[in-house]
Structure formats: structure tokens, C-alpha cells
Amino acid sequence: MTAVLIDGKAVAARVRATLKDEVAAFTAATGIQPGLATVLVGGDPASEVYVASKRKSSVAVGLADLHQHLPEDATQQQVEELLHRLAADPAVSGILLQLPVPAHLDAAPLIELIPFEKDVDGLTTMSVGLLAQNKPGLRPCTPSGVIELLDAYDVPIEGANVVVIGRSELVGRPVAQLLVNRNATVTITHSRTKDLAAVCRTADIIVAAVGVKGLVTADFVKSGAAVIDVGIHRGPEGLSGDVDFAPAAEVAGFITPVPGGVGPMTIAMLLGNTLRAAQLQHSLASASASASASA
Ligand SMILES: Nc1nc2c(c(=O)[nH]1)N[C@@H](CN(C=O)c1ccc(C(=O)N[C@@H](CCC(=O)O)C(=O)O)cc1)CN2
């Protein structure tokens, strides 16, 4: 392998260590322990693993674990009622509805019930709008993790030609927006893109977030490019990504593995968002208290 291996586990561990100190300082200064309410509906096995990991990591950095579990057959109304309750609960700093939800539920209107200041997944229309306008707000976790990894390895973003493969609301669109906000030149590709390999060969950075195992082969990669793999596929030989790793690593300058690349960053960024959500709510409450006092 000639590429530098981007070690997401190590970067995530550093992010968590810094956060632990920041959470302790915030709690000492305000008396508030930020709390994360993960909401899991049903028992999708991968979601159970991810939510368990989110809960464990939250506690390890000093956040309160306010997890909620609803049964597989929970109705849309039951999930709505839970989200309304969490939205109104001052002990809850962040709310995350684990995706996917069972097929009989409609996730989009449920996500909209999360107030923007508690939207630690950055998926509400308000958060998406704030990102599009490059205004302060909570950003989606996997996309911010991708940026954090590029920065950790000093991969230049400003002026870079980036090709994002996939246009999902969870990863493709927001990562493209974050990169544009950092002055990259971004091409979003999808199932109708003509000659995807040729488009990818123009890229200084490829972000593969398409959900097709091994789609990105070595001939997609310009020599020295950074290849960021967001895909996760479970097979008989274990986990793999959207990138055909070993051959691509012979051509790339930087590459993320699966597992151990972007995945661990998703959770680290969620923890950071939960602290930021608590800080935001604290300043909103202080501003509202001083406005009432001076009225
Ligand atoms: N509400 C959300 N739902 C989902 C999100 C999300 O950001 N918000 N992302 C994915 C799943 N996900 C977090 O929820 C997630 C995926 C992967 C990892 C991770 O650490 N992966 C490890 C491998 C772990 C394993 O053994 O499976 C790795 O890549 O090294 C963490 C979180 C969909 N749903």
C-alpha cells in the first residue's frame, strides 16, 4: 500500500478526549450536565450496535444517557408523542432518531419535530438551511467526521476538486455543502452520472457514500488523491466499504479503511454536537432571561 492510512479510530479518540474536558468545564461552569436522548424504534441489529456505542461513548465523555426505546410496532403517533416530550424536557440537550425506522413509519415528519437547538443529527429542515447558508448550527455527524479526518491529515480542502459519490440527505448532500463552505470545488455524482470513473479521476478528494460495495476501483482514483469511504457492507469476510480498498490504496495518497475510518468519527461528532446543543440552549435561555429582566 502506498497511501497514508487515515486512522479514524485514533482521530475519534482524540476528539473524545478533548470533549471530555470541555463537557467537564461546561458542567462546572453552569451546573448543567448535557444529556443525549437516542431514540431507537424496533430492533434492527446494526442500529442496536450503533445506538449501544453512542450510549457508551456518551457516558464516557460525561454526557447523561437519556436513551429511549420503542417497540418495532410503535405507531407514528407514539413516536411523535415521545419526540414532543423530549423536545420539552430541559434535561434533554440532544435528540437523535436512529435511522432507518421501521418501514411503516415516516421518518421525515418525525425528524421535523426535533427543535433545531436539539437537532444533534443536523437533519431538520432548519439545520439543513443553516448549513446551506453557512450560518452557525448543528451539522450532520458523518459529514463533519469526514471534514475532521481531512483536517487531521492536513489534506487541503480549499481549492480542491472533490467528487462526492451519492446524494443522500444523511451524507452526500451535507458533505458536499460542508466542502463548498470550505471553498472546495465539488461535483455531486449519482446513479445517472455518465462515466463515473472519468469524473472521479478528476478529483483531488473522492468521498464515496453511495452504498455499493467496492464500486470505487483503482481506475477511479487519480494518483495521490484522498479517498474517503463512507460505505459499510457486512459480508462473510467481515466489513467492507464502497471502495475496493487494496488496489485503490496503491494509487491514492490518503485512504480511509472500513472499519476504522469514517465510522468511529460519526459517533465522536455526535458527542460534540450534544455539548454544542447544550451550550446553545444555555445561551438562548440566558438571552431570554435578560430580555425578560429588562422588559
Ligand atoms: N440518526 C442517524 N442514523 C444513522 C446515522 C446517523 O448519523 N444518524 N448513521 C448511520 C449509522 N451510524 C450511526 O448511527 C454509524 C455507522 C457506523 C459506525 C461505526 O463506528 N462503524 C464502525 C464499524 C462498527 C461495526 O462493527 O459495525 C467502523 O466503520 O469502523 C458508527 C455509527 C445510519 N443511521
The ligand as an SDF file (V2000), in Angstrom:
LIG
                    3D

 34 36  0  0  0  0  0  0  0  0999 V2000
  -29.9050    9.0890   13.0410 N   0  0  0  0  0  0  0  0  0  0  0  0
  -28.8730    8.5540   12.3940 C   0  0  0  0  0  0  0  0  0  0  0  0
  -28.9780    7.3100   11.9020 N   0  0  0  0  0  0  0  0  0  0  0  0
  -27.9130    6.7970   11.2210 C   0  0  0  0  0  0  0  0  0  0  0  0
  -26.7000    7.5080   11.0960 C   0  0  0  0  0  0  0  0  0  0  0  0
  -26.6360    8.8130   11.6330 C   0  0  0  0  0  0  0  0  0  0  0  0
  -25.6090    9.5320   11.5130 O   0  0  0  0  0  0  0  0  0  0  0  0
  -27.7330    9.2880   12.2790 N   0  0  0  0  0  0  0  0  0  0  0  0
  -25.5920    6.9080   10.5120 N   0  0  0  0  0  0  0  0  0  0  0  0
  -25.6130    5.5040   10.1860 C   0  0  0  0  0  0  0  0  0  0  0  0
  -25.1660    4.5660   11.2660 C   0  0  0  0  0  0  0  0  0  0  0  0
  -24.2460    5.0900   12.2800 N   0  0  0  0  0  0  0  0  0  0  0  0
  -24.7390    5.9090   13.2150 C   0  0  0  0  0  0  0  0  0  0  0  0
  -25.8930    5.9280   13.5350 O   0  0  0  0  0  0  0  0  0  0  0  0
  -22.9390    4.5700   12.4250 C   0  0  0  0  0  0  0  0  0  0  0  0
  -22.3710    3.7840   11.4550 C   0  0  0  0  0  0  0  0  0  0  0  0
  -21.1050    3.2100   11.6590 C   0  0  0  0  0  0  0  0  0  0  0  0
  -20.4220    3.4500   12.8260 C   0  0  0  0  0  0  0  0  0  0  0  0
  -19.1110    2.7990   13.1250 C   0  0  0  0  0  0  0  0  0  0  0  0
  -18.4900    3.0970   14.1050 O   0  0  0  0  0  0  0  0  0  0  0  0
  -18.6790    1.8630   12.3000 N   0  0  0  0  0  0  0  0  0  0  0  0
  -17.5180    1.0870   12.5710 C   0  0  0  0  0  0  0  0  0  0  0  0
  -17.8810   -0.3650   12.4400 C   0  0  0  0  0  0  0  0  0  0  0  0
  -18.8470   -0.7890   13.5170 C   0  0  0  0  0  0  0  0  0  0  0  0
  -19.4450   -2.1700   13.2450 C   0  0  0  0  0  0  0  0  0  0  0  0
  -18.8660   -3.1350   13.6830 O   0  0  0  0  0  0  0  0  0  0  0  0
  -20.4880   -2.2000   12.5910 O   0  0  0  0  0  0  0  0  0  0  0  0
  -16.4200    1.4420   11.5930 C   0  0  0  0  0  0  0  0  0  0  0  0
  -16.7290    1.8430   10.4710 O   0  0  0  0  0  0  0  0  0  0  0  0
  -15.2690    1.3140   11.9880 O   0  0  0  0  0  0  0  0  0  0  0  0
  -20.9880    4.2460   13.7890 C   0  0  0  0  0  0  0  0  0  0  0  0
  -22.2330    4.8040   13.5760 C   0  0  0  0  0  0  0  0  0  0  0  0
  -27.0280    5.0590    9.8110 C   0  0  0  0  0  0  0  0  0  0  0  0
  -28.0020    5.5420   10.7100 N   0  0  0  0  0  0  0  0  0  0  0  0
  1  2  1  0
  2  3  2  0
  2  8  1  0
  3  4  1  0
  4  5  2  0
  4 34  1  0
  5  6  1  0
  5  9  1  0
  6  7  2  0
  6  8  1  0
  9 10  1  0
 10 11  1  0
 10 33  1  0
 11 12  1  0
 12 13  1  0
 12 15  1  0
 13 14  2  0
 15 16  1  0
 15 32  2  0
 16 17  2  0
 17 18  1  0
 18 19  1  0
 18 31  2  0
 19 20  2  0
 19 21  1  0
 21 22  1  0
 22 23  1  0
 22 28  1  0
 23 24  1  0
 24 25  1  0
 25 26  2  0
 25 27  1  0
 28 29  2  0
 28 30  1  0
 31 32  1  0
 33 34  1  0
M  END
$$$$
